[in-house]
Each structure stands twice: as C-alpha cells, then as structure tokens.
Amino acid sequence: MNLKKWHIWGFVFILAMGVFLHYAYELSRENHIVGYFSAVNESVWEHLKLIFWPALWVSLAEYFAYGKHECDFFAVKMCSIFCAIAFIVVFFYTYSGILGFSLVAVDIASFAIADALCQYISYRLFMADSAGDRADNFRGLVVLLLLAACFILWTYSPPNLGLFWG
C-alpha cells in the first residue's frame, strides 16, 4: 500500500474509532481500563482522547508497515497529532466562546476536520522528505509516550482546570 492510501485508510480508521470511543466507556458499563482510552465525561480533554488514541494506533501500524525506514517517523506523527489536538481545542473554545454555547454537530465536524488535518500534515511532511534525524524520531516518540501517560493519568485524577471540566 502506498503512502497516500495509508493516510486515507488512517483518516477512515480514526474517524470510525473516534465515534466508537465516544460511547465505549458507557457501553463497557464504565470499565476502568476502557476509560483510559475513551471519553469518561464531556470535558474537552476527554474528547481529545478520541483523536489521540486512534491516531497513535494508526501510527504504530504505519511504523511497522513503512515507518522503520523513516528516520523522523515519530517526529512527523507527533507533529501531526499535536496539530489535530490543537485544532480541536482552539476551534472549540473559539466558536463556543463566540456563541456562548456549543453544538454537537459542530463538535463532530471539527473532529472530522482535525482528523483530516492530522492525516494531511503527516502525508505532506513525509512527502517533503524532511531532513529529520534519529534524535528527532526519539524526541517525537518520547513526547507521544508522555502525552499517552497524561491521558491515562488524568482520566480519573484530572487537574482542576477548565479543559478537564465536563
């Protein structure tokens, strides 16, 4: 499978898994472990898991398929995932701040846009054949692992900040 097809497949997988993970915690009868990977409440932070985990899982599949040969693979994936997360946060607080309320349809659309943005940025960075190195790759992997740890740690013990209120 070529790079473009991987990213199209990734978009579809992330979209489908994000929708599933939105309901997975409730469907699992609030299973504690499922909660680490799905939204346990309606906070923005918990909804970021819906893009983070599926994007990470796609990235791992891509790594074993073609990424081992890319010296900056995890740096690219970290950048693309962070852009998707930033888009969701900025877009949500901007539009809901202007309107004074949020709309489920707009939230779903912003998730799909963030997913497309994630895959587009990843694809474009790989096509640019950047001059990243193994140190960039290691740093990208460490940042992704730290973010994964934060999602797990703050699922049931979140900081007292607005991003975590739901």
N, C-alpha and C positions, 0 to 999 in steps of 0.2 A: 504494500500500500504506500502511496506517495505522501509527501508532507501535507499537501492540501487536503487529501482525503482524511488523514489523521485528524486534522483540525476541524473539519466538518463533522466527522464522527464525534470528536470531543465536544463540540457545541451541542449536538443532539443528546449525548450521554449526560452532560452537565445539566441541561435543561430538564430532562426526564428525572434524573436523580434528585435535583433540587426540589422539584414538585413532590416527589415521594418522601424526601427527608422532612419536608414541611409537616407531614402528617405522621411520620414514622414513630415518633415518641408517643403520641396519643394511641396509635394503632397497637403499639407494643405494650399497652397498659402501663405506660410510664416506666419502662425498663431503664434502669440507671445507666447501663452501658450504651444503649441506643441513644440516650440523651447526650452523650458526648459528641455524637455525630449529627444530631438533628436538633431542630428548634424545640426547646423546652418551654419557651414563653414567647411573647410577641415583641420582645426587645429587638432593636436593630442589630445588636451584637449576635444574638441567637440566629437571626436570619442571615448573617454573613457566613455562617456555617454551611448554608445551603449552596453557596458557590465555592467556598474554600475546599471542603472535603471532596466533592466530585471532581473539581479541577485538580486536586492533588492526586486522586486515584487515576485520572486520565494521564497525568504527568508520569506517574510510575509505570503505567502501561507503555507510554511512549518511550520512556527511558530504556526499557528492555527491548523495544522494537527497533529503535534507531538512535536513541539519545546517548548511548555509551560512546558513540563516535563524535559527539558534540562536546568540545572542551568547556563550553559555558552553558550546558543544558539547564542546570538548576538555577543559574542566574537569570536566564531568559524566563523560565517558568515562574520564578519568584516575582520578577518584574510584571509579568502579565497578570498573575493572580492579585498582586497588590493594586494594580490599576483597576481591576474589576471591583475589588473591595472598596477602594477609594471612590469609584464612581457611584456605587450604591449609597455609601454614607453621605457624600456631598449632594447627590441628587435628592435623596430622601429629605434631608434637613433643609435643603433649599426650597423644594416645592411645597413641603408641608409647612415650612415657616412662612411662606408667602400666603398660602391658602388658609392656614390656621388649623388644618386637619389633613389626614392622609386618606388616600383612596386605594383600595385593594387592587383595582385594575392598573393603576399607575405603578404600584409597587411590583406587580407581576411583570409589567412591561419593562420596568427598569432592571429587573433581574435578567430578563432575556437580552436586553441591550448590554448589560455588564458581561454576560456570558459570551456574546458575540465579540465584545471588545477584548476580552481575555484571549479568545482564540485568534483574533485578528492580530493583536500585538505579538503574541507568540509566533505566529506564522511569519509576520513581517521581520521580526528580529532574526529568526532562523534563515530567512531568505536573504537578509542583509549580510549574512556570513560575517558577523562581527568578529573582532579580534580578541574576544574574551579568552581567559586562560583558566587553568585548573584552580587557581586561587579564587577567581570569580565563581566558579562552579561550586567550590566548597562553601564559600560565604552564602551563596544562594540557598544551598541545602540547609545550612545552619539556620538561616532566617526562617525558612519554611517549617523546619522542625520546632523552632521556638514559637512560631505562630500556632502550630498544631498543639503544642503544650499549653499555650494560653487558652485556646478554645476548650481544651479538656479541663484545665484547672478552674477556669472562670464559669464553667457550666453551672455548677452548684454552689460556688463561692465567688460571685461576681463583685467587682469593686462597686462602690456606691457612687456611680456616675450615670448621667443620663443615657448614654449609649447602651447601658445594661438594664435600664428600667423597662419593664414590659408588663 
